[in-house]
Amino acid sequence: MLFNRLLIVDDDDNFINVYKKIFTRKKYLVEITNSAKQAIDMIMQDEFDILITDMYMPELNGIDLIKKVKQLSPNIETILVTGNGSIENAVNAIKEGAYTYIQKPIDFEELLFNIKKIQEYKQAKHKNSFKKSESINNDRIFFIGNDPKIITIKKQIQVIANSDSSVLITGESGTGKELVAKAIHDSSCRKNGKLVKVNCSSLSEGIMESELFGHEKGAFTGAIATKIGRFEMADKGTLFLDEIGEISHSIQIKLLRVLQEKEFERVGGNETIKTNFRLVCATNKNLMEEVKNGTFRQDLYYRINVIPVEVAPLRERKSDIATLVEYYSNEFAKELNRNKIAYSIEAMKTLTEYEWPGNIRELKNIVERIVVLSADTNIGAKEVNKYIRKSNTTSHKDNSDNKSYREAKLEFEKEYTIQALENNNWNITKTAEFMGIARKNLQAKIKTLNISTHRP
């Protein structure tokens, strides 16, 4: 894949016309807009690889746009164009997930260089995703092990797969609820249809309605084209609503009507569209309590909870922990071209006795850190305890359920950057080369991540 689809946002028409001419000549597929809000609509309706945005625009500044884009489409890499000397803006942009920044007056050679680096990064990531589809992200990971609770879920999936009844999957964050939903879909008679996923917690009410129902061109400001919604996409397949407990009362009413009548209208449209999907929902909340509190409709609760599936936390699957640790360790080592990790008996005992508040997601993160950051391939209890303590003081000190992807990424990035600096004797130039980024980008990262460059 070329990863050459660019979206350029700048309220200066002269700039965006120059951008388009240069990038089109370089064989990039370029879309331009002078409106940040229109850029958001374009991203919701189409796929882009790279966003280049100016800092100062009337509707939304570049940093807020980057933040919004990262929420809607985390795979888009972003570049902020900022005024000369505006290092604070650059640092804030990187905090919000920007790949890098370019200062005005723009050096187009530097901009093209950074775009090439992004393309190389995305190509490597895409290549690794094929490996991961056979390894780390393979859905069978969740089903590794022979704990009775896992065996029960396997049997449940076999029984309910070919039913069309709605399923409600409950369990703590990180237990693998989405993998259960996919296993249900893949085992069902709808497996040749789409599994359409919606994370209800990441969308505002207005965006949620447009995502589910779709909208007609001109339905609202910025609706520049007709958009097909998730209800329509999931026809003859499965619709998976993750974090169903987060949807607003208004959306609950509209969802109930679709489930009852199997039809809907797009936002701003009059045509009634028929749809036939199986609904699978997931939540880490006690929805019965939400019903009692009046925040979740009772009629919708009974409509979605025809077949309940409860996914046990990892602390209740102690017998599978060693198997999962070995599996992840081997797969990460293979992916990163590292030697296999060997755990001492005491190290494995420590891992098994740990309570795993973040469940499989936390186990995977800790094992990845061990493989990436440990200098030694023989891991003892002391080393394991070090990474568990780091997990507790970062991922869980503020409640892991409230920790955003961006915050978790920043924490891991800080740890990785410090390790890279230590490996290169705190030499900025060598470390930047080692990390495959520009020296000034490393300096911005060091400031963003609040890393002291004085040798410890």
Buried (B, 14 or more C-beta within 10 A) or exposed (E): EEBBBBBBBBBEEEBBEBBBEBBEEBEBEBBBBBBBBBBBBBBBBEEBBBBBBBBBBEBBBBBBBBBBBBBBBEEBBBBBBBEEEBBEBBBBBBBBBBBBBBBBEBEBEBBBEBBEBBBEBBEEEEEBEEEBEEBBBBBEBBBBBEBEBBEEBEEBBEEBBEBBEBBBBBBBBBBBBBBBBBBBBBBBEBEEBBBBBBBBBBBEEEBBBBBBBBBBEEBEEBBEEBBBBBBBBBBEBBBBBBBBBBBBEEBBEBBBEBBEEBEBEBBBBEEEBEBEBBBBBBBBBEBEEBBEEEBBBEEBBEBBBBBEBBBBBBBEBEEBBBBBBBBBBBBBBBBEEBEEBEBBEBBBBBBBEBEBBBBBBBBBBBBBBBBBBBEEBEBBBEBBBBBBEBBBEBBBEEEBEEBEEBBBEBBBBBBBBBBBBBBBEBEBEBBBBBBEBBEBBBBBBBBBBEBEEEEE
